[in-house]
């Protein structure tokens, strides 16, 4: 019996003990985080799946794993198809599968600390229609059978000074208090880790690649706050920074505190708060008002200090990436480098800045067919040699006190020449990237309205990509930050209808992926800014480019580029040379100068 077969069997035995006929396991923690600590990696432990989004449903005889288009290939490589049915979302939902497969009278368990109330309501309704029941568990059954489960991190908090945040914590809390008063509310629950970090101007290291601390908070209508975090994590510096207006409590005291809010009107965000928070508040007699977390939009609209910090981080990061690309141009054609060795080398260049706090996500270092997996994550088992005469894709980023970066470059590894198809697809991706970078749009425009700009040239060739075109990015916070997105609106994807506002950071990352062959993606970060247009009737916005590193011209078919696109390329690379060039010297600088030669003369 394999490891994962034994784990599935152990879970089923535990479900019998718990008088359950099934159980649902998402990739999630108590804070609805995208990236979660090791203690919460229940789906990976049970199935072997290493993606960042997915859910499993286990019944006594059947089991299924649900992923979206980003992980169609990866899930089949990592999860045993003899044990698990592969299901694609949004085409098939977990609730629909349970409705179709659960027997009448079945009791299907779920952990209310890792699901939203909306999901629980929909699943309960679906199960009730076939005479089955959704049951909240007091203790997650996987935790009962997971031998050696890691403990939650106990790392110390740090203070992020106003020179990075641009606004003090007391000022932020006062703004939230004003928001509460306008709505006649007594308090707001902050359960998303980046919301708590932003509101208090603190950071942590409890979650890999995201500088947050496991904690909850309640912001009160008088500007005071109750902060629920393990006491050992709080240093004297942090305590002094928070001041007397922030009351400290153990994290374990949060659930009882919710039950003690009788008669209070409390704001809870249904997208960011787990079902257990609603259950505890309701059982304690609080009046729940479902509203968006009041930190979300202020956090998304970066202030001038945060914008300036991000530009500094990007300039530094771009130089590190350029040094890596220069190294790669020499080392990779020799044929001895691998995905892992390249990722380690890139990290070493970032570390050499002396400013790197962490990577912003696990580097996607993908050679050949592995690059066709948009969210591929290399490990010892999947590690592939970077072969001369092939495409290599690297999607990476760094966490710095002054900013969070995320950049993708796709390069041709010589010798030899890319195929005509490779150059065609790469250039169509590039054309889409340029179209979005040059976009001008009126106030009130949502990300979904811009998405087709990046896809249009791929569509003309009858191809597409199965991921969003752009996501929000935090300020020394999560590399994926909502609510803004640039993506298709089909399927009701979160954030696609969100209006783009000045100060928002977004990625611009169209791609193309040929299964079993190669993948292409070009990604820069951009900032929404107002455009001054003579005679404009209303307010218009565009994007300031933030990422500076050369784009590989070996894969470009210049015959497919218009004069305006060639001009964009040349102007972009002139800025790369201006910003990154002074940070380099010797052979690396000479290589950059060659990489930035205008296409019209190169």
C-alpha positions as CSV (number, residue, x, y, z in Angstrom):
1,X,0.0,0.0,0.0
2,X,1.4,3.4,-1.0
3,X,1.8,6.3,1.4
4,X,-1.1,8.2,0.0
5,X,-3.3,5.1,-0.2
6,X,-2.6,4.4,3.5
7,X,-3.4,8.0,4.5
8,X,-6.7,7.9,2.6
9,X,-7.5,4.6,4.3
10,X,-6.6,6.0,7.7
11,X,-8.9,9.0,7.1
12,X,-11.8,6.8,6.2
13,X,-11.3,4.8,9.4
14,X,-11.4,8.0,11.4
15,X,-14.5,9.1,9.6
16,X,-16.2,5.9,10.7
17,X,-15.2,6.6,14.3
18,X,-16.5,10.1,14.0
19,X,-19.8,8.8,12.5
20,X,-19.2,10.6,9.2
21,X,-19.8,9.3,5.7
22,X,-17.5,11.8,4.0
23,X,-15.3,14.8,4.5
24,X,-14.2,17.9,2.5
25,X,-10.6,19.1,2.5
26,X,-9.7,22.5,0.9
27,X,-6.3,24.1,0.7
28,X,-7.0,26.7,3.4
29,X,-6.3,27.9,6.9
30,X,-8.4,29.8,9.5
31,X,-7.7,33.0,7.6
32,X,-8.7,32.1,4.1
33,X,-5.1,32.5,3.1
34,X,-3.8,31.6,-0.4
35,X,-0.5,30.5,0.9
36,X,-0.7,28.6,4.2
37,X,1.6,27.3,6.9
38,X,2.8,23.7,7.0
39,X,0.4,22.9,9.8
40,X,-2.6,23.6,7.5
41,X,-1.3,21.7,4.4
42,X,-3.9,19.0,4.9
43,X,-4.7,18.4,1.2
44,X,-1.0,18.0,0.3
45,X,-0.5,15.5,3.1
46,X,-3.5,13.5,2.1
47,X,-3.1,13.5,-1.7
48,X,0.4,14.7,-2.7
49,X,-1.0,17.6,-4.6
50,X,1.4,20.6,-4.4
51,X,-0.7,23.4,-6.0
52,X,-1.9,26.5,-4.2
53,X,-5.6,26.0,-5.0
54,X,-7.7,22.8,-4.8
55,X,-10.2,20.8,-2.8
56,X,-10.8,17.1,-2.1
57,X,-14.0,15.3,-1.2
58,X,-13.8,11.8,0.4
59,X,-16.7,9.4,0.7
60,X,-16.6,5.8,2.0
61,X,-16.1,4.4,-1.5
62,X,-15.2,7.3,-3.7
63,X,-12.9,10.3,-3.6
64,X,-12.4,13.3,-5.9
65,X,-9.9,16.2,-6.2
66,X,-11.1,19.5,-7.7
67,X,-8.7,21.9,-9.4
68,X,-8.9,24.7,-12.0
69,X,-7.3,25.0,-15.4
70,X,-3.9,26.0,-13.9
71,X,-3.4,22.5,-12.5
72,X,-5.1,20.2,-15.0
73,X,-1.7,18.6,-15.8
74,X,-0.1,18.9,-12.5
75,X,-2.8,17.2,-10.6
76,X,-2.5,14.1,-12.8
77,X,1.2,14.0,-12.2
78,X,1.0,14.3,-8.5
79,X,-2.2,12.6,-7.4
80,X,-3.0,8.9,-7.9
81,X,-5.8,8.5,-10.4
82,X,-6.6,5.0,-8.9
83,X,-7.5,6.7,-5.6
84,X,-8.9,10.0,-6.8
85,X,-11.3,11.2,-9.6
86,X,-10.0,14.3,-11.3
87,X,-12.6,17.1,-11.4
88,X,-12.3,20.5,-13.1
89,X,-13.7,23.6,-11.6
90,X,-15.8,25.7,-12.3
91,X,-17.3,23.1,-14.6
92,X,-17.9,20.8,-11.6
93,X,-18.3,22.1,-8.1
94,X,-17.6,20.2,-4.9
95,X,-21.3,20.6,-3.9
96,X,-22.5,19.2,-7.2
97,X,-20.2,16.2,-6.9
98,X,-21.4,15.5,-3.4
99,X,-25.0,15.9,-4.5
100,X,-24.4,13.3,-7.2
101,X,-22.5,10.8,-5.1
102,X,-23.6,11.1,-1.4
103,X,-26.2,8.6,-0.4
104,X,-29.5,9.4,1.3
105,X,-28.9,9.9,5.0
106,X,-25.2,10.5,4.6
107,X,-23.4,12.8,7.1
108,X,-20.7,14.8,5.3
109,X,-18.3,16.6,7.5
110,X,-16.5,19.9,7.1
111,X,-14.2,22.0,9.2
112,X,-15.9,25.4,9.7
113,X,-12.5,27.0,10.3
114,X,-11.3,26.3,6.7
115,X,-14.5,27.0,4.7
116,X,-16.5,30.1,4.0
117,X,-20.1,30.5,5.1
118,X,-21.2,30.8,1.5
119,X,-19.6,27.4,0.6
120,X,-21.1,25.8,3.7
121,X,-24.6,27.1,2.9
122,X,-24.4,26.0,-0.8
123,X,-23.1,22.5,0.1
124,X,-25.7,22.0,2.8
125,X,-28.5,23.0,0.4
126,X,-27.1,20.6,-2.3
127,X,-26.8,17.7,0.2
128,X,-30.3,18.4,1.7
129,X,-31.8,18.0,-1.8
130,X,-30.7,14.4,-1.8
131,X,-31.5,13.7,1.8
132,X,-27.9,14.1,3.1
133,X,-26.5,16.4,5.8
134,X,-23.5,18.7,6.1
135,X,-22.0,18.4,9.5
136,X,-19.5,20.9,11.2
137,X,-16.8,19.0,13.0
138,X,-15.2,20.2,16.3
139,X,-11.8,18.8,15.4
140,X,-10.5,18.2,11.9
141,X,-10.3,14.4,11.4
142,X,-7.2,14.7,9.3
143,X,-5.4,16.3,12.3
144,X,-6.3,13.1,14.3
145,X,-4.5,10.8,11.8
146,X,-1.7,13.1,10.6
147,X,1.3,11.8,12.6
148,X,4.1,14.4,12.9
149,X,1.8,17.3,11.9
150,X,3.9,20.5,12.2
151,X,3.0,23.0,14.9
152,X,2.0,26.5,13.8
153,X,4.9,28.9,13.6
154,X,5.9,30.8,16.7
155,X,8.1,33.4,14.9
156,X,8.4,36.9,16.4
157,X,6.5,39.8,14.9
158,X,8.4,42.8,13.5
159,X,7.4,46.5,13.2
160,X,7.2,48.0,9.7
161,X,8.0,51.6,10.1
162,X,6.1,54.6,8.7
163,X,9.0,55.2,6.3
164,X,7.7,52.1,4.5
165,X,4.0,52.2,5.2
166,X,3.4,55.9,4.7
167,X,0.7,55.9,7.3
168,X,0.7,55.1,11.0
169,X,-1.3,52.3,12.5
170,X,-3.3,54.7,14.7
171,X,-4.3,56.7,11.6
172,X,-5.4,53.6,9.9
173,X,-7.5,52.4,12.9
174,X,-9.1,55.9,13.2
175,X,-10.2,55.7,9.5
176,X,-11.7,52.2,10.2
177,X,-13.5,53.6,13.3
178,X,-14.9,56.4,11.2
179,X,-16.1,53.8,8.7
180,X,-17.8,51.9,11.5
181,X,-19.5,55.0,12.9
182,X,-20.9,55.9,9.5
183,X,-22.6,52.4,9.5
184,X,-23.6,52.4,13.2
185,X,-21.4,49.4,13.8
186,X,-19.6,48.5,17.0
187,X,-16.6,46.6,15.4
188,X,-15.1,44.9,12.4
189,X,-13.5,41.5,12.3
190,X,-10.1,41.3,10.6
191,X,-9.4,37.7,9.9
192,X,-7.3,37.9,6.7
193,X,-3.6,37.9,7.7
194,X,-2.6,40.7,5.3
195,X,-5.5,42.8,6.6
196,X,-4.2,42.5,10.2
197,X,-0.6,43.1,9.2
198,X,-1.6,46.2,7.2
199,X,-3.8,47.7,10.0
200,X,-1.2,47.3,12.7
201,X,1.9,48.0,10.5
202,X,3.4,44.7,11.7
203,X,4.8,41.8,9.7
204,X,5.7,38.2,10.5
205,X,7.1,35.0,9.1
206,X,4.5,32.4,9.9
207,X,3.6,31.7,6.3
208,X,6.2,30.7,3.7
209,X,6.8,33.5,1.3
210,X,4.2,35.9,2.8
211,X,5.4,38.2,5.7
212,X,2.3,37.8,8.0
213,X,1.6,36.5,11.5
214,X,-1.1,34.0,12.5
215,X,-3.5,36.3,14.3
216,X,-7.0,37.8,14.4
217,X,-8.1,41.4,15.2
218,X,-11.3,43.3,16.1
219,X,-11.2,47.0,15.3
220,X,-13.6,48.9,17.5
221,X,-15.7,52.0,16.8
222,X,-13.5,54.1,19.1
223,X,-10.3,53.3,17.3
224,X,-9.1,50.8,19.8
225,X,-8.4,47.2,18.8
226,X,-8.3,43.7,20.2
227,X,-5.3,41.8,18.8
228,X,-5.4,38.0,19.1
229,X,-1.9,36.6,18.7
230,X,0.3,34.2,20.7
231,X,2.0,36.2,23.5
232,X,5.5,34.7,22.8
233,X,5.4,36.3,19.3
234,X,5.2,39.8,20.7
235,X,8.4,41.6,21.5
236,X,8.8,44.7,23.6
237,X,9.3,46.7,20.4
238,X,6.0,45.5,19.0
239,X,4.2,46.1,22.3
240,X,5.5,49.6,22.4
241,X,4.6,50.2,18.7
242,X,1.0,49.0,19.2
243,X,0.5,51.2,22.3
244,X,-2.2,51.1,24.9
245,X,-5.1,51.4,22.4
246,X,-4.4,47.9,21.2
247,X,-5.3,45.2,23.7
248,X,-3.3,41.9,23.4
249,X,-4.9,38.5,23.8
250,X,-3.8,34.9,23.1
251,X,-4.9,33.7,19.7
252,X,-6.9,30.9,21.4
253,X,-9.1,33.6,23.0
254,X,-10.5,34.7,19.7
255,X,-13.4,32.2,19.4
256,X,-14.6,32.8,23.0
257,X,-14.5,36.5,22.4
258,X,-16.8,36.1,19.4
259,X,-19.3,34.3,21.6
260,X,-19.2,37.2,24.1
261,X,-20.3,39.9,21.7
262,X,-24.0,39.7,22.5
263,X,-26.0,42.7,21.2
264,X,-23.1,44.2,19.2
265,X,-23.3,45.0,15.5
266,X,-20.2,43.5,14.0
267,X,-19.0,43.7,10.4
268,X,-17.7,40.5,8.9
269,X,-16.4,40.0,5.4
270,X,-18.0,36.8,3.9
271,X,-15.2,36.4,1.3
272,X,-12.4,36.6,3.9
273,X,-13.9,35.1,7.1
274,X,-14.4,31.4,7.7
275,X,-17.8,29.9,8.5
276,X,-16.8,29.4,12.2
277,X,-16.6,33.1,12.8
278,X,-20.2,33.5,11.7
279,X,-21.2,30.5,13.8
280,X,-19.5,31.8,17.0
281,X,-20.9,35.4,16.6
282,X,-24.4,34.0,16.0
283,X,-24.3,31.7,18.9
284,X,-23.2,34.6,21.1
285,X,-26.1,36.8,20.1
286,X,-24.1,39.4,18.0
287,X,-25.8,41.1,15.0
288,X,-23.7,40.2,12.0
289,X,-23.5,42.7,9.2
290,X,-21.9,41.3,6.1
291,X,-19.6,43.9,4.6
292,X,-16.2,43.9,2.8
293,X,-13.2,44.1,5.2
294,X,-12.6,47.9,5.5
295,X,-8.9,47.5,5.0
296,X,-9.2,46.0,1.5
297,X,-9.5,49.1,-0.7
298,X,-7.1,51.3,1.3
299,X,-4.6,48.5,1.3
300,X,-5.0,48.0,-2.5
301,X,-4.6,51.7,-3.2
302,X,-0.9,52.2,-2.4
303,X,0.0,55.6,-1.1
304,X,2.9,57.7,-2.5
305,X,5.4,56.3,0.1
306,X,4.4,52.7,-0.8
307,X,4.7,53.5,-4.5
308,X,8.1,55.0,-4.1
309,X,9.3,52.0,-2.1
310,X,8.0,49.6,-4.7
311,X,9.9,51.5,-7.4
312,X,13.1,51.2,-5.4
313,X,12.5,47.4,-4.8
314,X,11.8,46.9,-8.5
315,X,15.0,48.6,-9.6
316,X,17.0,46.5,-7.2
317,X,15.2,43.3,-8.1
318,X,15.5,44.0,-11.8
319,X,19.3,44.2,-11.5
320,X,19.3,40.9,-9.6
321,X,17.2,39.3,-12.4
322,X,19.4,40.8,-15.1
323,X,22.5,39.4,-13.5
324,X,20.8,36.0,-13.5
325,X,19.8,36.3,-17.1
326,X,23.4,37.1,-18.0
327,X,24.6,34.1,-16.0
328,X,22.0,31.9,-17.7
329,X,23.1,33.0,-21.2
330,X,26.5,31.6,-20.4
331,X,25.8,28.6,-18.2
332,X,22.7,27.1,-19.7
333,X,23.9,26.4,-23.2
334,X,26.7,24.2,-21.7
335,X,23.9,21.8,-20.7
336,X,24.8,21.2,-17.1
337,X,22.2,23.4,-15.4
338,X,18.9,22.2,-14.0
339,X,15.7,23.9,-12.9
340,X,16.8,23.6,-9.3
341,X,20.3,24.9,-9.8
342,X,18.9,27.9,-11.8
343,X,16.4,28.7,-9.1
344,X,19.1,28.6,-6.5
345,X,21.3,30.9,-8.6
346,X,18.6,33.4,-9.1
347,X,17.9,33.4,-5.3
348,X,21.6,34.0,-4.7
349,X,21.5,37.1,-6.9
350,X,18.6,38.5,-4.9
351,X,20.2,37.7,-1.6
352,X,23.4,39.5,-2.8
353,X,21.4,42.7,-2.7
354,X,21.5,42.5,1.1
355,X,17.8,43.5,1.2
356,X,16.0,40.3,0.5
357,X,13.7,39.1,3.3
358,X,12.3,36.1,1.5
359,X,11.1,35.1,-1.9
360,X,7.6,36.2,-2.7
361,X,6.6,32.7,-3.8
362,X,8.4,29.5,-4.7
363,X,10.3,30.2,-8.0
364,X,8.7,28.7,-11.1
365,X,11.9,27.4,-12.8
366,X,10.5,25.5,-15.7
367,X,12.4,23.9,-18.6
368,X,10.9,22.5,-21.8
369,X,7.6,20.7,-21.2
370,X,7.5,21.7,-17.5
371,X,7.1,25.3,-18.7
372,X,3.7,24.2,-20.1
373,X,2.5,24.0,-16.5
374,X,1.6,27.6,-15.6
375,X,2.0,27.0,-11.8
376,X,4.7,24.4,-11.9
377,X,6.8,24.0,-8.8
378,X,10.1,22.2,-9.1
379,X,11.3,19.6,-6.6
380,X,13.9,16.8,-6.5
381,X,11.5,14.4,-8.3
382,X,10.4,16.8,-11.1
383,X,13.8,18.6,-11.5
384,X,14.7,18.7,-15.2
385,X,17.9,19.6,-17.0
386,X,17.7,22.9,-19.0
387,X,18.5,21.6,-22.4
388,X,20.3,23.6,-25.0
389,X,18.0,24.3,-27.9
390,X,14.9,24.8,-25.8
391,X,12.7,27.3,-24.0
392,X,13.1,28.1,-20.3
393,X,10.6,30.0,-18.2
394,X,11.3,31.6,-14.9
395,X,8.6,33.3,-12.8
396,X,10.0,34.6,-9.5
397,X,9.9,37.5,-7.0
398,X,11.3,38.8,-3.8
399,X,10.0,40.2,-0.5
400,X,11.8,43.4,0.5
401,X,10.8,45.8,3.3
402,X,10.0,48.4,0.6
403,X,8.1,46.2,-1.8
404,X,7.0,42.8,-3.2
405,X,8.1,41.8,-6.7
406,X,6.8,39.3,-9.3
407,X,8.3,39.0,-12.8
408,X,8.3,36.3,-15.5
409,X,10.8,36.0,-18.3
410,X,10.8,33.3,-21.0
411,X,14.2,32.8,-22.8
412,X,15.6,30.8,-25.6
413,X,18.5,28.6,-24.5
414,X,20.9,28.2,-27.4
415,X,22.5,27.0,-29.5
416,X,20.2,26.7,-32.5
417,X,17.1,28.7,-33.3
418,X,13.5,28.6,-32.0
419,X,10.9,27.1,-34.3
420,X,8.6,29.3,-36.3
421,X,5.7,28.3,-34.0
422,X,7.6,29.2,-30.9
423,X,8.4,32.6,-32.2
424,X,4.9,33.1,-33.4
425,X,3.4,32.2,-30.0
426,X,5.9,34.2,-28.1
427,X,5.4,37.3,-30.2
428,X,1.6,37.0,-29.9
429,X,2.1,36.9,-26.1
430,X,4.3,39.9,-26.3
431,X,1.8,41.8,-28.4
432,X,-0.9,41.2,-25.8
433,X,1.5,42.3,-23.1
434,X,2.2,45.5,-24.9
435,X,-1.5,46.1,-25.7
436,X,-2.3,45.9,-22.0
437,X,0.7,48.0,-20.9
438,X,-0.4,50.8,-23.3
439,X,-4.1,50.6,-22.4
440,X,-6.0,53.8,-21.6
441,X,-9.4,53.4,-20.0
442,X,-12.1,55.5,-18.3
443,X,-12.8,55.8,-14.6
444,X,-15.1,52.9,-13.6
445,X,-13.4,50.3,-15.8
446,X,-13.1,46.8,-14.3
447,X,-10.2,44.3,-14.9
448,X,-12.5,42.0,-16.9
449,X,-13.0,44.7,-19.5
450,X,-9.3,44.9,-20.2
451,X,-8.6,41.1,-20.3
452,X,-9.3,40.7,-24.0
453,X,-6.6,43.2,-24.9
454,X,-4.0,40.7,-23.8
455,X,-5.6,37.7,-25.4
456,X,-6.6,39.1,-28.8
457,X,-3.6,38.1,-30.8
458,X,-3.6,34.6,-29.4
459,X,-7.3,34.3,-30.1
460,X,-6.6,35.2,-33.7
461,X,-4.4,32.1,-33.9
462,X,-7.0,29.9,-32.2
463,X,-5.2,29.6,-28.9
464,X,-5.6,30.9,-25.4
465,X,-4.3,30.5,-21.8
466,X,-6.2,29.1,-18.8
467,X,-5.2,31.6,-16.1
468,X,-5.9,35.3,-15.4
469,X,-4.0,38.0,-17.0
470,X,-3.3,40.1,-13.9
471,X,-3.5,40.0,-10.1
472,X,-3.0,42.6,-7.4
473,X,0.2,42.7,-5.5
474,X,0.8,43.8,-1.9
475,X,3.3,46.2,-0.3
476,X,5.7,43.8,1.5
477,X,2.7,41.6,1.8
478,X,1.0,38.9,-0.3
479,X,2.2,38.6,-3.9
480,X,-1.4,37.9,-4.8
481,X,-3.6,40.6,-3.3
482,X,-7.2,41.4,-4.1
483,X,-9.6,42.6,-4.9
484,X,-8.5,43.8,-8.3
485,X,-7.8,41.3,-11.1
486,X,-7.5,41.3,-14.9
487,X,-9.2,38.1,-16.0
488,X,-12.2,36.7,-17.9
489,X,-15.4,37.3,-16.0
490,X,-16.9,33.9,-17.0
491,X,-17.6,31.7,-14.1
492,X,-17.9,34.6,-11.6
493,X,-14.2,34.7,-10.8
494,X,-13.6,36.9,-7.7
495,X,-12.3,40.3,-8.5
496,X,-12.9,40.4,-12.2
497,X,-15.7,43.0,-11.8
498,X,-13.6,45.1,-9.4
499,X,-13.1,48.7,-10.6
500,X,-9.5,49.6,-11.1
501,X,-8.5,52.6,-8.9
502,X,-5.4,54.8,-8.9
503,X,-2.6,53.4,-6.7
504,X,-3.4,49.7,-7.4
505,X,-0.6,47.4,-8.3
506,X,-1.3,44.7,-10.9
507,X,0.6,42.1,-12.9
508,X,0.5,42.0,-16.7
509,X,1.2,38.4,-17.6
510,X,-0.4,36.8,-20.7
511,X,1.0,33.4,-21.7
512,X,0.8,30.4,-24.0
513,X,1.3,26.7,-23.0
514,X,1.7,23.8,-25.4
515,X,1.2,20.6,-23.4
516,X,4.2,18.4,-23.3
517,X,6.4,20.9,-25.3
518,X,6.9,24.4,-23.9
519,X,5.4,27.3,-22.2
520,X,5.6,31.1,-22.6
521,X,4.8,34.0,-20.2
522,X,5.9,37.6,-20.0
523,X,5.1,39.4,-16.8
524,X,5.7,42.9,-15.5
525,X,4.0,44.7,-12.6
526,X,2.1,47.9,-13.3
527,X,0.6,50.8,-11.3
528,X,-2.8,52.3,-12.1
529,X,-2.3,56.1,-12.6
530,X,-4.4,58.9,-13.9
531,X,-3.7,60.0,-17.6
532,X,-3.8,63.6,-18.6
533,X,-5.5,63.7,-22.0
534,X,-6.2,67.0,-23.7
535,X,-9.9,67.5,-24.2
536,X,-10.8,64.4,-22.2
537,X,-14.4,64.2,-21.1
538,X,-14.0,62.6,-17.7
539,X,-11.2,60.9,-15.8
540,X,-9.0,58.4,-17.6
541,X,-6.4,56.0,-16.3
542,X,-3.4,54.0,-17.7
543,X,-0.5,52.0,-16.3
544,X,2.9,53.0,-15.1
545,X,5.3,50.1,-15.7
546,X,7.2,49.1,-12.6
547,X,9.3,46.0,-13.6
548,X,12.6,46.6,-15.4
549,X,14.5,43.7,-16.9
550,X,15.2,42.8,-20.5
551,X,12.8,40.7,-22.5
552,X,14.4,38.0,-24.7
553,X,14.5,39.2,-28.3
554,X,15.7,35.8,-29.6
555,X,12.0,34.6,-29.6
556,X,10.6,37.7,-31.2
557,X,9.3,37.7,-34.8
558,X,9.7,41.4,-35.6
559,X,7.5,41.0,-38.8
560,X,4.5,40.5,-36.5
561,X,5.1,43.7,-34.6
562,X,3.6,47.1,-35.6
563,X,5.6,50.3,-35.6
564,X,3.9,51.3,-32.3
565,X,4.8,47.9,-30.7
566,X,8.5,48.3,-31.9
567,X,8.5,51.8,-30.4
568,X,7.2,50.4,-27.1
569,X,9.9,47.7,-27.1
570,X,12.7,50.2,-27.7
571,X,11.4,52.7,-25.1
572,X,11.0,50.0,-22.5
573,X,14.5,48.7,-23.0
574,X,15.9,52.2,-23.0
575,X,14.4,52.6,-19.5
576,X,15.8,49.1,-18.5
577,X,19.2,50.3,-19.5
578,X,18.7,53.6,-17.6
579,X,17.5,52.0,-14.4
580,X,19.4,48.7,-14.3
581,X,22.6,49.6,-16.2
582,X,24.2,51.8,-13.4
583,X,23.8,48.9,-11.0
584,X,25.9,46.5,-13.2
585,X,29.5,46.4,-14.4
586,X,31.8,44.5,-16.6
587,X,30.4,41.6,-18.7
588,X,27.0,41.8,-17.1
589,X,26.6,45.4,-18.1
590,X,27.9,44.7,-21.6
591,X,25.4,41.9,-22.0
592,X,22.6,44.2,-20.9
593,X,23.6,46.8,-23.4
594,X,23.4,44.2,-26.1
595,X,20.0,42.9,-24.9
596,X,18.6,46.5,-24.9
597,X,19.7,47.4,-28.5
598,X,16.6,48.7,-30.2
599,X,14.9,46.1,-32.4
600,X,15.0,48.5,-35.3
601,X,18.8,48.2,-35.3
602,X,19.4,44.9,-33.5
